[in-house]
């Protein structure tokens, strides 16, 4: 098999960055995020490690950006084998009574819409390939509740529902070698 091509959203810090460094040991890595300077710096770091890598500026809240991200990945590297949908925000913790429609939109546009759009375009590539693996990053909050984290918790429940539904859609035998997975890091967790 050729070297797998891995796409990571929200790759510039934290879990996304750690995943990029880990995948760089054995895969071609495409990293994305919003700060252009940090993205180019991570691309340079990955290249200095001997990895084949690229940074593509993308905001997962915008459909054109996500479509372009996936299309550029395939145009440059010929395929997409693994996608790690890590882009997300924790927003501002606080009582539900202090949340606004703006704080809701900021949280859900990144955490839920970003995951939905990523899944949409990744599956459009992987289904015709009849192979691929998608990993959506959730949180332990995706399976329980927490005071002062209502919006974050609700957004991660939505990510889990999207993941389960997408897995069922990709399950027919024609796509038997496709996998959708969910990872629930706990607060303070990091990948080494």
C-alpha positions, 0 to 999 in steps of 0.5 A, a space after each residue: 500500500 502507498 503511504 497513507 494520506 492523513 488530513 487533520 482539522 484543528 491541527 495547530 495546537 493540542 491534540 491536533 498538533 500531537 496527532 500530526 506529529 505522531 502521523 508524520 512518522 508513517 504518513 503524508 500529513 495535511 494539517 489545517 487550521 486558521 492561523 496561517 503563520 502557525 500553520 506554515 510553522 507546523 508544516 515546516 516542522 513536519 517537513 524537517 522531520 522527513 515527513 511529506 506534509 502540507 498546510 492548507 488554511 481552512 475554517 471548518 465553519 465555512 463550507 467552501 473552505 472545507 470543500 477546498 481543503 478536501 479537494 486540495 488534499 486529493 489533488 495534491 496527494 491523490 487520495 484521502 485515507 484518514 481524516 481526524 476531525 479535531 477542530 473545536 472550541 470550548 467556548 466560555 464556561 458559565 451558567 446556561 442563563 448567561 449564554 446567548 444566541 451568539 455564544 451558541 452559534 460560535 460553539 455549534 458552528 465550529 464543533 457541530 457544523 465543522 464536523 458535519 461539513 468535514 464528514 460530508 466532503 471526506 465521505 464523498 472522497 472515501 466512499 468511491 475509494 471504498 476505503 478510509 477511516 474518519 476519527 471525530 474528536 469529541 469529549 467525555 462531555 459527549 456522554 454526560 452533562 456538566 454544570 456551566 458547560 451546557 453549550 459545549 456539552 450539547 455540541 459534543 453530544 451532537 458530534 457523537 450523534 453525527 458520528 453514529 449516523 455517518 457510520 450507519 450510512 457508510 456501513 453498507 457492504 459496498 463500503 465495508 473497508 470504511 471506518 468511523 470512530 469517535 475519541 473522547 479525550 478527558 479534560 487535560 488529556 494530551 497525546 504523547 
